[in-house]
């Protein structure tokens, strides 16, 4: 007999139904988030091809038309946004602190939002797929927000790049 207080068979069934819906919605949110992340960063594990000239990393353009890829700075995982308009690799102040990067000479940097103060630093190692470069120049930008690192020309100028359709092929010079 159900006394209307959720303790009877009908009450258990209702709580089981609510729990089922909560679990289903949680699973759908988890899967949907994974799909969105794959669209934002289709290069979570960049493809590497090998030939007689060595390793070539192949990146796919994301839905917004950018090349975003998972990589490493000094062994720590980061998210790169390739930016041929950036002179150096550009890192937020927050990430520089987490990576314990030393701040060098203060300088002025031209950004899309105008001139900002930045600090020069050196990255011991920058990796994108199987391409790893050492002693790469970088700028720490205190006004930079977000979790992405702008992978600028201090890294990219040391690579040969070929773009075909929505793919970018990168190889060490």
C-alpha atoms as one frame of an Amber mdcrd trajectory, in Angstrom:
protein
   0.000   0.000   0.000   1.309   3.465  -0.937   0.797   6.081   1.731   1.777
   8.924  -0.619   5.151   9.544   1.014   7.349   7.853  -1.600   7.992   4.773
   0.521   5.799   2.303  -1.369   6.340   0.402  -4.603   5.091   3.390  -6.629
   7.559   5.690  -4.840  10.523   3.408  -5.577   9.496   3.210  -9.229   9.308
   6.987  -9.475  12.790   7.413  -7.927  14.196   4.737 -10.258  12.705   6.611
 -13.233  14.192   9.916 -12.050  17.579   8.269 -11.485  17.442   6.705 -14.973
  16.729  10.096 -16.562  19.527  11.777 -14.605  22.003   9.070 -15.679  20.832
   9.250 -19.307  21.146  13.052 -19.377  24.602  12.871 -17.770  25.766  10.310
 -20.335  24.401  12.397 -23.211  26.138  15.534 -21.880  29.422  13.620 -21.586
  29.164  12.267 -25.143  28.044  15.615 -26.586  30.960  17.382 -24.895  33.336
  14.858 -26.497  31.828  15.523 -29.925  32.161  19.304 -29.472  35.787  18.970
 -28.313  36.599  16.783 -31.357  35.096  19.472 -33.628  37.100  22.218 -31.883
  40.312  20.153 -31.848  40.304  17.472 -34.550  44.031  16.949 -33.835  43.916
  15.578 -30.299  46.449  12.947 -31.400  48.110  14.491 -34.473  48.684  12.035
 -37.316  52.343  11.397 -38.144  53.458   9.983 -41.482  56.996   8.751 -42.079
  59.018   8.627 -45.272  62.683   8.844 -46.285  62.702  12.537 -45.213  61.517
  11.797 -41.668  58.341  12.518 -39.738  55.556  14.643 -41.186  52.689  15.758
 -38.944  49.306  16.131 -40.659  46.759  18.500 -39.095  43.099  18.887 -40.018
  41.426  22.280 -39.995  38.595  22.601 -37.457  35.058  23.755 -38.286  36.026
  27.390 -37.642  38.841  27.105 -40.205  41.712  27.066 -37.678  44.437  24.551
 -37.062  44.131  23.549 -33.408  46.200  20.665 -32.056  47.243  19.043 -28.821
  50.944  19.343 -28.104  53.557  19.739 -25.394  55.665  22.470 -23.838  58.501
  21.237 -21.645  56.718  17.880 -21.386  53.377  19.373 -20.260  50.253  18.931
 -22.418  48.928  22.130 -24.020  46.482  23.124 -26.730  48.027  24.941 -29.693
  46.366  27.335 -32.115  48.661  27.790 -35.122  49.118  31.511 -35.731  51.369
  32.597 -38.603  50.754  36.219 -37.567  52.418  35.728 -34.185  56.170  36.365
 -34.092  56.737  34.061 -31.112  54.929  31.294 -29.363  52.521  33.274 -27.147
  51.624  31.997 -23.694  49.263  33.357 -21.074  50.687  34.505 -17.759  48.681
  31.791 -15.984  50.171  29.002 -18.119  53.685  30.455 -17.800  53.339  30.287
 -14.008  52.089  26.669 -14.152  55.035  25.724 -16.383  57.411  27.672 -14.096
  58.797  29.668 -17.024  61.265  32.418 -16.187  60.367  35.929 -17.263  63.114
  37.567 -19.233  63.330  40.986 -20.795  60.148  43.063 -20.811  58.998  44.215
 -24.238  56.001  45.514 -26.129  53.982  43.153 -28.322  51.549  44.076 -31.062
  48.346  42.026 -30.719  44.946  42.105 -32.350  43.840  44.187 -29.337  46.688
  46.679 -29.601  50.080  47.055 -27.951  50.617  45.153 -24.703  53.506  44.561
 -22.317  55.021  41.086 -22.565  58.033  39.202 -21.231  60.443  37.140 -23.283
  61.164  33.545 -22.278  62.689  30.412 -23.789  60.935  27.067 -24.027  63.260
  24.119 -23.539  61.084  21.885 -25.689  57.996  22.322 -27.867  56.336  19.243
 -29.346  53.624  18.812 -31.941  52.992  15.176 -32.739  56.400  13.639 -33.412
  58.012  16.989 -34.239  59.984  18.347 -31.297  62.031  21.553 -31.320  64.283
  22.818 -28.536  65.128  26.289 -27.252  62.118  28.049 -28.803  61.535  31.764
 -28.214  58.223  32.661 -26.560  56.369  35.653 -25.167  54.395  35.685 -21.927
  51.333  37.897 -22.355  49.585  38.831 -19.098  46.511  40.051 -20.995  46.096
  36.761 -22.886  43.087  34.731 -21.808  41.981  31.202 -22.567  43.822  27.924
 -22.467  45.237  27.945 -25.992  48.881  28.664 -26.782  49.472  30.618 -29.990
  52.009  28.569 -31.928  53.785  31.394 -33.700  56.646  31.785 -36.137  59.445
  31.142 -33.628  58.308  27.498 -33.944  56.716  27.433 -37.408  59.664  29.044
 -39.261  61.699  25.939 -38.466  59.233  23.770 -40.387  58.286  23.172 -43.990
  54.522  23.413 -44.427  52.224  22.402 -47.204  48.489  23.019 -47.197  46.096
  20.941 -49.288  42.372  21.419 -48.811  41.632  21.274 -45.107  44.951  19.632
 -44.187  48.296  21.128 -43.219  51.428  18.990 -43.467  54.379  20.016 -41.258
  57.942  18.688 -41.428  61.234  19.767 -39.831  63.529  21.650 -42.225
